[in-house]
Amino acid sequence: MKSFLNQLFDYNFNCNKKLIDECHKLDKIPDKSATLFSHILNAHHIWNSRVLGSEPLYEVWQEHPLKNWGDIHYENQRSSFEIITNTDNFEKRIDYENAEGRLISNTLQDILFHIINHSTHHRSQIAMDFRNEGIEPLKLDYIFYKR
């Protein structure tokens, strides 16, 4: 399980890094894409905080300048790898309060997979936004990463 989760988080890290690098090359990042990528970073951070039992530093839809994306992304990844490395039971239940204040409980495994799936979902929205803005989207499918 640890090996597979590490691969998924490495894939996620690489995709986000490529997207950050691509955005640095653009004259202007489409507004919707910037909002979505900040959300990806924030959600990853919030989930890590829930697992670690710490107070998150960011709000769900808080926007970050491009110059901060790399540092936030790196810290998210470092935290997730630390969680995976230090976990012996991925079926452990994590209790947390959702954005609406409701108490929820999920397994650590489900939360970790959700971080990856959530990021992939929003990266696909960014790809559509890029295309709509005349920018060629990156090829970030998992199979390209594995080749």
Z-matrix of the N, CA and C atoms (Angstrom, degrees):
N
C 1 1.450
C 2 1.535 1 111.27
N 3 1.341 2 116.54 1 -44.53
C 4 1.466 3 119.70 2 -178.95
C 5 1.524 4 110.93 3 -60.50
N 6 1.310 5 116.29 4 -43.29
C 7 1.461 6 120.36 5 -178.48
C 8 1.533 7 110.99 6 -62.03
N 9 1.316 8 116.39 7 -45.25
C 10 1.463 9 120.39 8 -179.29
C 11 1.530 10 110.68 9 -65.61
N 12 1.315 11 117.52 10 -44.77
C 13 1.465 12 120.07 11 178.51
C 14 1.525 13 111.23 12 -63.54
N 15 1.324 14 116.81 13 -38.62
C 16 1.468 15 119.33 14 176.46
C 17 1.530 16 110.99 15 -61.72
N 18 1.342 17 116.52 16 -39.83
C 19 1.468 18 120.05 17 176.98
C 20 1.520 19 111.18 18 -63.00
N 21 1.340 20 116.59 19 -43.97
C 22 1.462 21 119.89 20 -179.85
C 23 1.528 22 111.30 21 -63.26
N 24 1.322 23 116.47 22 -42.03
C 25 1.461 24 119.02 23 179.22
C 26 1.527 25 111.72 24 -70.72
N 27 1.315 26 117.76 25 -31.54
C 28 1.454 27 120.12 26 174.54
C 29 1.532 28 109.94 27 -66.51
N 30 1.332 29 116.56 28 -42.77
C 31 1.466 30 121.43 29 175.23
C 32 1.531 31 110.14 30 -57.74
N 33 1.323 32 116.20 31 -49.11
C 34 1.462 33 121.36 32 -179.83
C 35 1.529 34 110.61 33 -59.60
N 36 1.332 35 115.74 34 -43.46
C 37 1.466 36 120.66 35 179.35
C 38 1.530 37 110.48 36 -60.35
N 39 1.321 38 116.46 37 -46.76
C 40 1.462 39 121.04 38 -178.62
C 41 1.525 40 111.95 39 -63.47
N 42 1.323 41 116.84 40 -42.82
C 43 1.470 42 120.00 41 178.72
C 44 1.523 43 110.95 42 -62.06
N 45 1.311 44 115.95 43 -47.89
C 46 1.466 45 119.16 44 -179.32
C 47 1.529 46 111.28 45 -64.17
N 48 1.320 47 116.19 46 -39.27
C 49 1.471 48 119.91 47 179.22
C 50 1.529 49 110.50 48 -63.17
N 51 1.323 50 116.87 49 -43.19
C 52 1.467 51 120.34 50 177.62
C 53 1.525 52 110.94 51 -61.44
N 54 1.313 53 116.27 52 -40.54
C 55 1.459 54 120.35 53 -179.99
C 56 1.536 55 111.03 54 -67.28
N 57 1.322 56 116.34 55 -41.71
C 58 1.472 57 120.18 56 176.04
C 59 1.529 58 109.97 57 -60.57
N 60 1.326 59 116.49 58 -47.39
C 61 1.473 60 120.54 59 179.92
C 62 1.529 61 111.03 60 -60.46
N 63 1.326 62 116.70 61 -41.72
C 64 1.468 63 120.72 62 179.44
C 65 1.521 64 110.84 63 -64.67
N 66 1.317 65 117.16 64 -40.73
C 67 1.470 66 120.53 65 179.98
C 68 1.524 67 111.56 66 -65.01
N 69 1.322 68 117.10 67 -32.13
C 70 1.466 69 120.23 68 176.35
C 71 1.533 70 111.26 69 -64.59
N 72 1.326 71 117.60 70 -25.74
C 73 1.464 72 121.54 71 -179.40
C 74 1.532 73 112.57 72 -81.89
N 75 1.331 74 117.19 73 -18.72
C 76 1.467 75 120.87 74 -175.30
C 77 1.528 76 110.95 75 -79.00
N 78 1.320 77 114.74 76 146.46
C 79 1.464 78 119.29 77 173.36
C 80 1.526 79 110.10 78 -66.36
N 81 1.327 80 115.68 79 -40.29
C 82 1.460 81 121.12 80 178.01
C 83 1.521 82 108.99 81 -146.67
N 84 1.319 83 116.13 82 128.64
C 85 1.467 84 121.50 83 176.25
C 86 1.520 85 107.65 84 -79.45
N 87 1.318 86 118.03 85 130.81
C 88 1.460 87 118.50 86 176.45
C 89 1.540 88 110.47 87 -55.13
N 90 1.323 89 115.89 88 137.30
C 91 1.470 90 120.68 89 -175.74
C 92 1.520 91 112.76 90 -55.22
N 93 1.329 92 116.34 91 -44.74
C 94 1.467 93 120.16 92 -178.74
C 95 1.539 94 110.21 93 -62.13
N 96 1.323 95 116.53 94 -40.73
C 97 1.467 96 120.60 95 179.88
C 98 1.522 97 111.27 96 -64.86
N 99 1.325 98 116.73 97 -41.64
C 100 1.469 99 120.52 98 178.82
C 101 1.526 100 110.30 99 -63.35
N 102 1.321 101 116.87 100 -41.52
C 103 1.469 102 121.06 101 178.03
C 104 1.525 103 110.56 102 -63.23
N 105 1.328 104 116.72 103 -46.06
C 106 1.465 105 120.90 104 -178.62
C 107 1.521 106 111.66 105 -65.37
N 108 1.340 107 117.49 106 -40.31
C 109 1.459 108 118.00 107 -178.45
C 110 1.525 109 110.93 108 -69.61
N 111 1.318 110 117.51 109 -38.84
C 112 1.469 111 119.79 110 174.29
C 113 1.527 112 109.84 111 -58.87
N 114 1.327 113 116.24 112 -40.71
C 115 1.472 114 120.47 113 178.65
C 116 1.527 115 111.12 114 -62.76
N 117 1.324 116 117.49 115 -41.15
C 118 1.473 117 120.89 116 176.58
C 119 1.533 118 109.35 117 -56.95
N 120 1.315 119 115.97 118 -49.00
C 121 1.470 120 120.80 119 -179.41
C 122 1.522 121 111.24 120 -61.68
N 123 1.325 122 116.36 121 -45.37
C 124 1.466 123 120.95 122 -178.13
C 125 1.519 124 111.64 123 -64.08
N 126 1.324 125 116.70 124 -46.62
C 127 1.462 126 120.25 125 -178.16
C 128 1.527 127 110.74 126 -62.29
N 129 1.317 128 117.17 127 -43.33
C 130 1.469 129 120.78 128 178.22
C 131 1.532 130 109.31 129 -58.85
N 132 1.320 131 116.03 130 -46.31
C 133 1.465 132 121.09 131 178.96
C 134 1.532 133 111.34 132 -61.44
N 135 1.316 134 116.96 133 -44.54
C 136 1.469 135 121.06 134 -178.82
C 137 1.523 136 110.76 135 -63.58
N 138 1.337 137 117.56 136 -42.65
C 139 1.466 138 119.75 137 178.13
C 140 1.528 139 111.27 138 -63.93
N 141 1.336 140 116.89 139 -43.64
C 142 1.467 141 119.10 140 176.01
C 143 1.517 142 110.49 141 -58.12
N 144 1.319 143 117.13 142 -42.83
C 145 1.470 144 121.38 143 179.73
C 146 1.520 145 111.30 144 -62.11
N 147 1.305 146 116.93 145 -41.31
C 148 1.470 147 120.40 146 178.49
C 149 1.521 148 110.48 147 -61.06
N 150 1.318 149 116.09 148 -45.31
C 151 1.465 150 120.58 149 -179.18
C 152 1.532 151 110.35 150 -63.84
N 153 1.329 152 115.94 151 -42.28
C 154 1.462 153 120.86 152 -176.91
C 155 1.529 154 112.97 153 -82.09
N 156 1.332 155 117.12 154 -7.35
C 157 1.458 156 120.66 155 179.85
C 158 1.515 157 113.03 156 71.39
N 159 1.324 158 116.71 157 30.12
C 160 1.464 159 120.50 158 179.73
C 161 1.530 160 109.84 159 -112.82
N 162 1.302 161 114.77 160 164.22
C 163 1.465 162 121.06 161 179.01
C 164 1.532 163 108.85 162 -81.93
N 165 1.344 164 118.13 163 127.20
C 166 1.467 165 119.24 164 -179.71
C 167 1.527 166 111.56 165 -68.09
N 168 1.325 167 114.66 166 149.69
C 169 1.464 168 121.48 167 178.82
C 170 1.529 169 112.25 168 -87.19
N 171 1.336 170 116.61 169 -19.32
C 172 1.458 171 121.11 170 -172.81
C 173 1.519 172 111.54 171 -121.73
N 174 1.321 173 114.86 172 154.21
C 175 1.460 174 122.87 173 172.79
C 176 1.530 175 108.17 174 -88.74
N 177 1.321 176 116.05 175 160.69
C 178 1.465 177 121.47 176 -175.32
C 179 1.532 178 112.42 177 -56.40
N 180 1.316 179 118.08 178 -45.44
C 181 1.469 180 121.28 179 -175.98
C 182 1.521 181 113.08 180 -110.20
N 183 1.324 182 116.84 181 20.74
C 184 1.469 183 120.81 182 177.00
C 185 1.525 184 109.42 183 -64.88
N 186 1.310 185 116.41 184 135.16
C 187 1.473 186 119.81 185 -179.85
C 188 1.524 187 110.39 186 -97.28
N 189 1.330 188 114.30 187 142.61
C 190 1.463 189 122.17 188 -179.70
C 191 1.526 190 109.32 189 -120.57
N 192 1.322 191 117.66 190 144.86
C 193 1.466 192 119.26 191 174.15
C 194 1.530 193 109.88 192 -69.40
N 195 1.302 194 115.41 193 150.33
C 196 1.467 195 121.73 194 179.87
C 197 1.522 196 111.75 195 -50.34
N 198 1.313 197 118.03 196 -38.29
C 199 1.473 198 120.71 197 -176.85
C 200 1.529 199 112.37 198 -61.80
N 201 1.343 200 118.54 199 -20.04
C 202 1.470 201 122.03 200 179.99
C 203 1.529 202 113.55 201 -96.92
N 204 1.313 203 117.01 202 -12.11
C 205 1.464 204 120.02 203 -174.64
C 206 1.527 205 112.67 204 -57.82
N 207 1.318 206 117.64 205 -45.69
C 208 1.468 207 121.35 206 -176.51
C 209 1.520 208 112.32 207 -61.36
N 210 1.316 209 117.21 208 -44.05
C 211 1.468 210 120.42 209 -179.49
C 212 1.525 211 111.75 210 -66.14
N 213 1.327 212 116.80 211 -43.61
C 214 1.470 213 120.23 212 178.78
C 215 1.522 214 109.34 213 -63.59
N 216 1.320 215 115.72 214 -44.13
C 217 1.462 216 121.07 215 -179.80
C 218 1.531 217 111.15 216 -60.76
N 219 1.328 218 116.68 217 -45.91
C 220 1.459 219 120.65 218 179.66
C 221 1.533 220 110.67 219 -61.10
N 222 1.320 221 117.47 220 -44.50
C 223 1.463 222 120.82 221 -179.59
C 224 1.528 223 111.27 222 -65.00
N 225 1.324 224 117.50 223 -39.33
C 226 1.468 225 120.56 224 175.61
C 227 1.524 226 110.57 225 -58.52
N 228 1.310 227 115.52 226 -46.74
C 229 1.467 228 120.28 227 -178.28
C 230 1.526 229 111.03 228 -64.57
N 231 1.318 230 116.28 229 -45.13
C 232 1.461 231 120.50 230 179.40
C 233 1.526 232 110.07 231 -58.30
N 234 1.314 233 117.44 232 -43.88
C 235 1.465 234 121.40 233 179.38
C 236 1.524 235 111.94 234 -63.92
N 237 1.334 236 116.10 235 -43.22
C 238 1.464 237 119.03 236 -179.82
C 239 1.522 238 111.90 237 -64.85
N 240 1.335 239 117.21 238 -42.17
C 241 1.464 240 119.66 239 176.91
C 242 1.522 241 110.68 240 -63.59
N 243 1.311 242 117.44 241 -37.91
C 244 1.465 243 121.10 242 177.23
C 245 1.532 244 110.72 243 -63.24
N 246 1.325 245 116.68 244 -42.98
C 247 1.467 246 121.08 245 177.59
C 248 1.521 247 109.99 246 -59.85
N 249 1.330 248 116.68 247 -48.79
C 250 1.467 249 121.04 248 -178.66
C 251 1.526 250 110.62 249 -62.27
N 252 1.316 251 116.87 250 -46.31
C 253 1.465 252 122.01 251 -178.15
C 254 1.526 253 111.88 252 -60.87
N 255 1.314 254 117.38 253 -38.97
C 256 1.462 255 121.53 254 -173.66
C 257 1.522 256 113.95 255 -93.37
N 258 1.324 257 117.17 256 8.41
C 259 1.461 258 120.71 257 -177.99
C 260 1.520 259 111.13 258 -102.81
N 261 1.313 260 115.02 259 132.10
C 262 1.464 261 121.04 260 174.17
C 263 1.522 262 111.98 261 -105.59
N 264 1.330 263 116.80 262 -17.27
C 265 1.461 264 120.76 263 -175.85
C 266 1.530 265 109.47 264 -133.85
N 267 1.317 266 116.25 265 100.36
C 268 1.458 267 120.87 266 -179.75
C 269 1.526 268 112.30 267 -78.57
N 270 1.323 269 116.85 268 -7.40
C 271 1.472 270 121.59 269 174.99
C 272 1.528 271 111.33 270 -88.70
N 273 1.335 272 116.34 271 -3.02
C 274 1.460 273 120.84 272 177.75
C 275 1.518 274 109.32 273 -57.01
N 276 1.329 275 116.20 274 136.38
C 277 1.451 276 121.03 275 179.98
C 278 1.531 277 109.90 276 -87.56
N 279 1.320 278 114.56 277 136.39
C 280 1.452 279 122.44 278 177.46
C 281 1.526 280 107.13 279 -111.41
N 282 1.317 281 116.16 280 120.50
C 283 1.464 282 121.24 281 176.38
C 284 1.517 283 108.41 282 -93.46
N 285 1.317 284 116.27 283 136.53
C 286 1.461 285 120.87 284 -179.66
C 287 1.523 286 109.48 285 -154.98
N 288 1.304 287 114.10 286 164.55
C 289 1.454 288 120.83 287 175.91
C 290 1.517 289 108.02 288 -102.04
N 291 1.342 290 116.21 289 128.20
C 292 1.463 291 118.49 290 179.95
C 293 1.528 292 110.41 291 -78.94
N 294 1.335 293 116.22 292 -179.41
C 295 1.462 294 121.40 293 -175.84
C 296 1.529 295 112.74 294 -61.44
N 297 1.324 296 116.83 295 -24.03
C 298 1.465 297 120.96 296 178.96
C 299 1.521 298 112.34 297 -91.37
N 300 1.336 299 117.54 298 3.41
C 301 1.455 300 121.05 299 178.11
C 302 1.524 301 114.53 300 85.97
N 303 1.322 302 117.40 301 10.09
C 304 1.465 303 122.18 302 -179.70
C 305 1.524 304 110.25 303 -88.13
N 306 1.325 305 117.58 304 137.13
C 307 1.460 306 121.43 305 178.34
C 308 1.524 307 109.37 306 -78.74
N 309 1.331 308 115.48 307 127.07
C 310 1.467 309 123.28 308 -177.15
C 311 1.523 310 108.21 309 -128.75
N 312 1.332 311 115.99 310 155.98
C 313 1.456 312 121.62 311 175.52
C 314 1.526 313 108.99 312 -137.93
N 315 1.329 314 116.36 313 127.21
C 316 1.465 315 122.47 314 175.95
C 317 1.516 316 109.03 315 -135.46
N 318 1.335 317 115.33 316 160.27
C 319 1.458 318 117.96 317 175.38
C 320 1.528 319 109.13 318 -74.21
N 321 1.310 320 115.48 319 154.55
C 322 1.461 321 121.08 320 177.42
C 323 1.524 322 110.01 321 -59.26
N 324 1.313 323 116.76 322 -41.73
C 325 1.465 324 121.76 323 179.15
C 326 1.527 325 110.28 324 -56.87
N 327 1.328 326 117.42 325 -45.85
C 328 1.462 327 120.92 326 -179.94
C 329 1.524 328 111.72 327 -65.22
N 330 1.310 329 116.92 328 -39.52
C 331 1.463 330 120.79 329 178.70
C 332 1.523 331 110.54 330 -64.60
N 333 1.316 332 117.67 331 -46.20
C 334 1.456 333 121.01 332 -179.96
C 335 1.527 334 111.48 333 -62.38
N 336 1.331 335 116.14 334 -42.23
C 337 1.468 336 118.36 335 177.33
C 338 1.526 337 110.37 336 -65.45
N 339 1.329 338 116.64 337 -38.87
C 340 1.457 339 119.93 338 179.26
C 341 1.533 340 111.66 339 -59.48
N 342 1.318 341 117.68 340 -40.37
C 343 1.473 342 120.33 341 179.24
C 344 1.526 343 109.53 342 -56.02
N 345 1.316 344 117.22 343 -45.90
C 346 1.470 345 121.54 344 -179.41
C 347 1.520 346 110.65 345 -66.44
N 348 1.321 347 116.39 346 -48.72
C 349 1.459 348 121.27 347 -177.27
C 350 1.530 349 111.16 348 -63.24
N 351 1.302 350 117.13 349 -42.21
C 352 1.459 351 122.66 350 178.90
C 353 1.533 352 110.34 351 -61.50
N 354 1.314 353 116.50 352 -44.14
C 355 1.462 354 120.31 353 178.95
C 356 1.527 355 111.18 354 -63.46
N 357 1.323 356 116.62 355 -43.39
C 358 1.463 357 121.06 356 179.24
C 359 1.533 358 110.39 357 -61.57
N 360 1.314 359 116.14 358 -43.57
C 361 1.470 360 121.14 359 179.39
C 362 1.533 361 110.67 360 -56.58
N 363 1.321 362 116.29 361 -49.76
C 364 1.462 363 119.07 362 -177.13
C 365 1.532 364 112.74 363 -74.03
N 366 1.331 365 117.40 364 -29.71
C 367 1.477 366 118.28 365 174.33
C 368 1.530 367 109.95 366 -64.34
N 369 1.326 368 117.67 367 -33.93
C 370 1.469 369 119.11 368 177.56
C 371 1.531 370 110.43 369 -68.26
N 372 1.321 371 117.14 370 -34.27
C 373 1.462 372 119.61 371 175.22
C 374 1.534 373 110.22 372 -66.00
N 375 1.321 374 116.10 373 -38.81
C 376 1.463 375 120.35 374 176.97
C 377 1.531 376 109.81 375 -63.97
N 378 1.326 377 117.63 376 -40.31
C 379 1.468 378 121.00 377 177.91
C 380 1.533 379 110.27 378 -59.77
N 381 1.320 380 117.05 379 -42.92
C 382 1.471 381 120.70 380 177.84
C 383 1.529 382 110.59 381 -64.96
N 384 1.321 383 116.91 382 -41.07
C 385 1.458 384 120.78 383 178.63
C 386 1.529 385 110.27 384 -63.98
N 387 1.325 386 116.57 385 -43.18
C 388 1.469 387 120.19 386 176.54
C 389 1.535 388 109.44 387 -56.32
N 390 1.320 389 116.30 388 -50.57
C 391 1.460 390 120.28 389 -177.53
C 392 1.534 391 110.49 390 -59.90
N 393 1.329 392 116.52 391 -43.28
C 394 1.473 393 120.63 392 178.95
C 395 1.524 394 112.13 393 -63.44
N 396 1.330 395 116.87 394 -25.72
C 397 1.466 396 121.84 395 179.70
C 398 1.536 397 112.43 396 -95.32
N 399 1.343 398 116.42 397 7.73
C 400 1.458 399 120.78 398 178.19
C 401 1.523 400 114.12 399 79.75
N 402 1.328 401 116.96 400 18.51
C 403 1.465 402 122.28 401 178.93
C 404 1.525 403 107.76 402 -106.74
N 405 1.318 404 117.16 403 130.25
C 406 1.465 405 120.74 404 179.26
C 407 1.530 406 109.18 405 -69.38
N 408 1.341 407 117.45 406 120.46
C 409 1.470 408 119.10 407 179.69
C 410 1.528 409 111.58 408 -71.46
N 411 1.310 410 114.88 409 153.96
C 412 1.463 411 121.12 410 177.88
C 413 1.523 412 109.88 411 -74.69
N 414 1.333 413 115.86 412 153.16
C 415 1.464 414 121.13 413 174.29
C 416 1.527 415 106.88 414 -90.51
N 417 1.332 416 115.70 415 104.53
C 418 1.458 417 120.62 416 -173.79
C 419 1.526 418 112.99 417 -119.04
N 420 1.328 419 117.27 418 18.56
C 421 1.459 420 119.64 419 177.68
C 422 1.526 421 110.58 420 -61.98
N 423 1.307 422 115.27 421 148.15
C 424 1.469 423 121.56 422 -179.00
C 425 1.530 424 111.41 423 -56.63
N 426 1.316 425 116.55 424 -38.55
C 427 1.475 426 119.40 425 -176.43
C 428 1.530 427 111.13 426 -65.51
N 429 1.343 428 117.70 427 -31.69
C 430 1.477 429 120.22 428 176.28
C 431 1.519 430 109.94 429 -67.27
N 432 1.315 431 116.28 430 -37.26
C 433 1.471 432 121.15 431 177.23
C 434 1.530 433 110.26 432 -63.52
N 435 1.336 434 117.02 433 -38.38
C 436 1.477 435 121.27 434 -176.00
C 437 1.523 436 112.84 435 -78.89
N 438 1.311 437 118.13 436 -13.22
C 439 1.486 438 120.38 437 -177.31
C 440 1.503 439 111.68 438 -75.47
